[in-house]
Amino acid sequence: MSEDHSFLSAVLGELNRRRVLRTVGAYAVAVFVLLQLMDAAVEPLLLPAWIPTVVVLVAILGFPAVFMLAWYFDIGSGGIRQTNSEGLLTRGQNAAVFGTMMLVMVALGWVCFSYYTNKFDTLFTGETAGGRQFTASQNSIAVLPFTDLSAQGDQAYLADGVSEEILNLLAQVDGLNVAARTSSFAFRDSNTDIREIGRLLNVSTVLEGSVRTSGDRIRLTAQLINVEDGFHIWSKYYDSEMTDIFTIQDEVASNIASALVDSFEGLSVSSESQTDSLAASQAYRTGRLHWWRRTPEELQKAVEFFARALENDARFAPAYAALADTYLLLSLYGNITSIKAAEKAQPMIEKALAIDPESAEAFAALGLARWQIGQMDAAESALRHAVDLNADYIPAQLWLAGVLGEMGRYPEESLVLERAMVRDPLNELLRVNYTNNLSVRGHWEQGRDVMAEMLAMRPDSTILLRFMAKQELSNGNLVEGWRLADRAYRLQPDNPEDIAVLAHTWIKLGQTEEAERLLLEGLESAPNNSTLRGAYGETLLVSRRFEEAKRLLRETRADYGEQAPPAMQARFDFQMGVLALLSGEYDTALDYLLASINDEENPAWSGAEIEKLTLASLTLGYKGEAQRAQELLARADRLISRARLNGVDNWSIYYSEGVLLTLRGDTDRAIEKLQQAYERGFREEWVLEIDNRLDPLRDRPEFLVFKDRVSEDLTRAVSEIRSTSLAAL
């Protein structure tokens, strides 16, 4: 015992002499604290998914490395020197202790790895196109559109009906994650490998099938496939007489859905449905297919199908809600004023809620209506309730994200969109909004990657093309932005959205005559479209035709009469204030600008809100009211700080900071901020020419150089675009 005690004392003495225990202990505490902080910070800070992996691996490698350094080296007043090998233990005992301690260090690293990889598992296993990481659930499925294999090729409606009804039934199964129709039906007539489809849709199983007719008989075949290995889990076929197609569709879909659910653990099919009419359900789903395409023609078709659904079932609440939100969308994409759209939508929302007070579709439409008139809190409340009622109803999540983004709550917006993309990973509008969120927070390169995959799959999608055009322009890529906008316009030359985007591109490039020509042609066919009117007003502003711009604004305002919502009135006041200020009408400008400012204690970040505050401050300065001017600048400063905390990092916030510094007399830092705005994509030459807030900078050589850089970029881009156009001829 005394020898054992002496050896143990010698080991402890040797470890103490080499300061091994003290050093390794301090390292272990530091690692523990670091990983706890990482666990808490990954989600809120939206850190890249690879960071936890790297941290854990470094921590593991660190244990034996720290032990070896502590064993062989000593840090003292004389600096770093090798530890004296002559101590309390013999050379053999030293080797044994060293080997044992190395094993202990490796074991500590392994424990650390096992514990924290479980914690971070959902963050660095599996991948979605959004750049965030997810893992496909075992109970997850995508239903692909069935293939029409009939001799005449005339049974596509039946094939679609069966697959849609199966999808509808499966969506009612608690615990089963079903890829949304907008994503799974993207693979119609596609030769994409099933494993690739499963990866893109983030599901573990895929159902595909076919319809074949012969005489008066029909055969439907369905196969459930395991995504991981591409092998069939089961395959079934159903034969029937060609009598009542709807009955066949309903029965086959129910049989397949029941068989599918039996393949998963702990699930059962619910027979609950929102309508007993198969025709109503079919018309509603077809209407939603057109509804997602977001063009005036497609939205009108959607209205027709939703009306047909109500003809078959007058108490089908989702169809009333669908009519409501389609009218609201037509105020953006079609030829109808927002007031007229609201008048049509509100009774439909009320009817849907009267039939079904817990209708997710109705609450989502209510949220959209409130959003359009600027009642942001009411909109958020209605949309959150819609999501609570049905987390699989994607429009509710899309609009909730939009409301959060408009309120400047970008981290929350990102999380809502990511959750929605798990359910509907190939939804164009979800990806567009998610990419916009990335761009606002200074991550356009990542956003471009998100969009490139979608555009490769859908090269003729004008939704994707015009959005990417706007983002490329906003990030300083002028020629690419024009190319995408022009491509979208050529695909849909009558679509107000595509006209407006191409016109805005020409405005940015300084070609206002080209922009005006496009807009006047568009307004001939859609004179009530708010997007076209707004773009035409911008053209008049850039051309310094202030009186014409004022007349257009008054006409637009008169269309709404006394019913104009507060948010719309604020926009009108702001635009009139800008025009009055540029016309030298300072008293009138001040009245309009002060009326436009958001009175909320913590208004959301927006470049427009900063413009209101700083332009009103400038006008107060012209009138000699310095104290009130400084108070407004302080409010603008708080808005910018709040935006920074929410991750805003695009050119707009740098330009706003430059303006604020200019008005405070700090011209050196102001020019630095403008240079940073340029580096992030600012190319608005007409803004530099017209913005009175920058007057104190106009004689500074650095500002003149900055302005020349912007002008040269525009000239070079226009020259390249003209050359491209001529070459195409």
Summary of the structure (lengths in Angstrom):
residues: 729
radius of gyration: 31.8
end to end distance: 99.3
largest distance: 104.4
contacts: 2437
relative contact order: 0.05
helix: 69%
strand: 6%
